[in-house]
Amino acid sequence: MADPKIQFLAFDGCPLAEAAKDALDEAMSSLGLRSYEVIDILDANTPDDLRNWGSPTILINGRDVTGGKPGNSPGCRVYAGPSKVPDARTIVDFIQRETST
């Protein structure tokens, strides 16, 4: 498996960021991957193309793990499902599909 570019987009105070980060950490561990970039979408130095994603967002090679698209401005993001964030299995499956092509 080629190492994918993994980005975790969020902002301080986002109520779902920690749960999404935990799911990403679990997925990364199960795949033997070690690092990802953490990006504050409210930071003025963050590129515009990343600032319009909701918080939290997980991008693999620039693609959202749930197929979402950026909005017009940063904001909170709530996913379908009981935890309201992508679970580790969803993230693992997406990384495996993304790196097998």
C-alpha positions as CSV (number, residue, x, y, z in Angstrom):
1,M,0.0,0.0,0.0
2,A,1.4,3.4,-1.0
3,D,1.3,5.9,1.8
4,P,-1.7,8.2,1.2
5,K,-1.7,11.9,2.0
6,I,-4.0,12.1,5.1
7,Q,-5.3,15.5,6.4
8,F,-7.5,16.0,9.4
9,L,-9.3,19.4,9.2
10,A,-10.9,20.9,12.2
11,F,-10.9,23.9,14.5
12,D,-10.5,24.4,18.2
13,G,-13.7,24.0,20.1
14,C,-15.4,21.8,17.5
15,P,-17.5,19.4,19.6
16,L,-17.0,16.4,17.2
17,A,-13.3,16.9,16.4
18,E,-12.0,14.6,19.2
19,A,-14.3,11.7,18.2
20,A,-13.3,12.0,14.6
21,K,-9.6,12.2,15.5
22,D,-10.0,9.1,17.7
23,A,-11.6,7.2,14.8
24,L,-8.8,8.3,12.4
25,D,-6.2,7.3,14.9
26,E,-7.8,3.8,15.3
27,A,-7.9,3.4,11.5
28,M,-4.3,4.5,11.1
29,S,-3.2,2.1,13.7
30,S,-5.0,-0.8,12.1
31,L,-3.3,-0.1,8.8
32,G,0.1,0.5,10.2
33,L,0.1,4.2,9.1
34,R,1.8,6.7,11.4
35,S,1.2,10.3,10.6
36,Y,-1.3,12.7,9.2
37,E,-1.4,16.5,8.8
38,V,-3.7,18.4,11.3
39,I,-5.1,21.5,9.7
40,D,-6.9,24.3,11.6
41,I,-9.5,25.5,9.1
42,L,-9.9,28.8,10.8
43,D,-6.2,29.7,10.6
44,A,-5.6,32.6,8.2
45,N,-2.5,30.7,6.8
46,T,-4.6,27.7,5.8
47,P,-5.1,27.5,2.0
48,D,-8.5,28.6,0.8
49,D,-9.3,25.2,-0.7
50,L,-9.1,23.7,2.7
51,R,-10.8,26.4,4.7
52,N,-14.3,25.7,3.3
53,W,-14.5,22.2,4.6
54,G,-16.6,21.6,7.7
55,S,-15.0,20.6,11.0
56,P,-14.2,17.8,11.3
57,T,-13.2,16.5,7.9
58,I,-10.8,13.7,7.0
59,L,-9.2,13.9,3.5
60,I,-7.3,11.1,1.9
61,N,-5.3,12.2,-1.2
62,G,-7.6,15.3,-1.2
63,R,-10.9,13.3,-1.2
64,D,-13.4,13.2,1.7
65,V,-13.8,9.8,3.3
66,T,-17.5,10.1,3.1
67,G,-17.7,11.6,-0.4
68,G,-18.6,15.1,0.9
69,K,-17.7,18.3,-0.8
70,P,-16.5,21.6,0.7
71,G,-19.0,24.3,1.5
72,N,-18.8,28.1,1.1
73,S,-17.3,28.8,4.5
74,P,-15.9,26.9,7.5
75,G,-18.4,25.5,10.0
76,C,-19.3,22.5,12.1
77,R,-20.0,19.2,10.3
78,V,-22.2,16.4,11.6
79,Y,-22.2,13.0,9.8
80,A,-25.0,10.5,9.6
81,G,-24.7,7.7,12.2
82,P,-24.8,7.3,15.9
83,S,-21.3,8.8,16.6
84,K,-22.0,11.7,14.2
85,V,-18.4,11.2,12.7
86,P,-17.0,8.6,10.3
87,D,-16.1,5.4,12.1
88,A,-12.7,3.7,11.9
89,R,-14.0,1.0,9.5
90,T,-15.3,3.7,7.1
91,I,-11.9,5.4,7.1
92,V,-10.0,2.1,6.7
93,D,-12.2,1.1,3.8
94,F,-11.7,4.4,2.1
95,I,-7.9,4.4,2.6
96,Q,-7.7,0.9,1.2
97,R,-9.8,1.8,-1.9
98,E,-7.8,5.0,-2.4
99,T,-4.4,3.3,-2.2
100,S,-5.3,0.2,-4.3
101,T,-5.8,2.2,-7.5
